[in-house]
Amino acid sequence: MPDSIPDAAVSLLTSGVYVAHLATCHDDRPHVAPVWYDYRDGGIDIVTTGRKLDNIRRNPRVALSVEHSDGPDAQWGVTLRGTARVVEDDEEAREIHRRINRRYGADEDEWPENRAVRISIGSANYWTYD
């Protein structure tokens, strides 16, 4: 785990339940889509399927952005860059899936077609507006 992730950025990521935007690469172009996430043990876990999952398998370099706003006024934001891997261990994947679903208030076993992905964070930036 890199030590470039400031404690303040971790505090922002874990301060509430927010939607993140995951950027992957498709045909040398960015593909950005919303995802649910959970920060754990120095990394980000997500569950996803479809284009995002295919993109990660082809090119694991990703970026994730989380922002909290009060109406049109941004309060803070965090951008993470790292390397994603599809979690192949069924037990670990199931635990990630259930944990994220609980975090967002969904049934633990909802959307079973989604696959768990772990993002190892290489660098992070964050900002706040007071």
N, C-alpha and C positions, 0 to 999 in steps of 0.2 A: 504494500500500500504506500503510495507516495505521501510525503509530508507536505505537499503543496495544497492540500485541501484545508483551508482555514476552518477553525472551529466555528466561526461565525456563519460560514456557508452551510455547515452541517446543521447548525441550529435553525437556519432558515428552511432547509429542506425537510426537516422533521417537525416544524412548528405547527403544521396543520395538514389537511388533505387537499392536495392540489393536482391538477392535470399537468403533465410534462409534455413537451414536444420533442420527439425523437427524430433526429436527422440521420438518415442512412444514405447510401449511394446506389443509384440505379442508372445503368448506362452512362456512367461518368457525370451524372447530374444529381443534385440533391433531391431527396424525397423526405418530406417532413410530415409527421402524423402525430396526433395526440395519443398518449398512453398513460396508464396508471403505473405508479412506481412505488418502491419502498427502498429507503436507504438503510443498509445493514452492513456492518463489519467492513466499512471502508469502500463499499461498492453499491451499485444501484441494481435492484432487481426489477424486471418488468415481465409482463406476460403479453404475448402478441401472436399473431398469425399472418398469413397472406404475404403481401409484398414486403413488409418490413422484415419478416422472418427470412424470406428468400434473399433479401439484400444483405442481411447480416451474415448469412452463410457464405455469400460470395465475397463480401468485403466487411470484415468485422470492425473497421474504424467507424465510430459513431460520435454524435454530439447530442446532448440532452439539455433542454432549457426549461426552467421552471420560473414562473413569475407570479407574484401576488399583487393584485390591483384592488383599489377601492373605486369602483366605477371606472372612469377613464384615467384615473390617477394611479400610476405604478407606485407601489410601495417598496418592492425589492425584486431582485432577480438573481438567479444562479445559472451559470452555464458550465457544463461539464463536458470534457472530451475524453474518450477512452476507447477501450477495445471490448467488444461484446462477444459472448459465446453462448450458444444454445446449451441449456442444461440437459444433458442426456440421461443422468441418473433419475429414474422415475420417482423415487422417494423424495429426493431433494426438489425436483420439479413440482411435485404435488404440494410439498410444504410451502414453497414460494407462491404457488398459485393460490392456495387457501389463505395465506397471510395477506396477500395483496387484496384479494376479494373481501376479506374481513375489514381491512383498512378503509376500503371504499364503500362499505355497507352492503355488499352483494352477498348472496348465498355462497358459501365456501366452495361448492362444486359447480357453480355456474360457469359457462363457457369452457367446457372441458377440451375443446379443440385448440385452445390457446396453448402455446409452448412457453416455458419459462426461459428467460434470458438473463444472464448476469453480466453487468458492465463493470469492468475494472477501470477505475478512474485514473487517467494520466495527468490531467490538469483541471483546474477549476478557477473560475472568476465569479465574483459576486458584487452586487451593488445594492445600496439602499438609498431611498429618498426620504428625507425627514422634513 
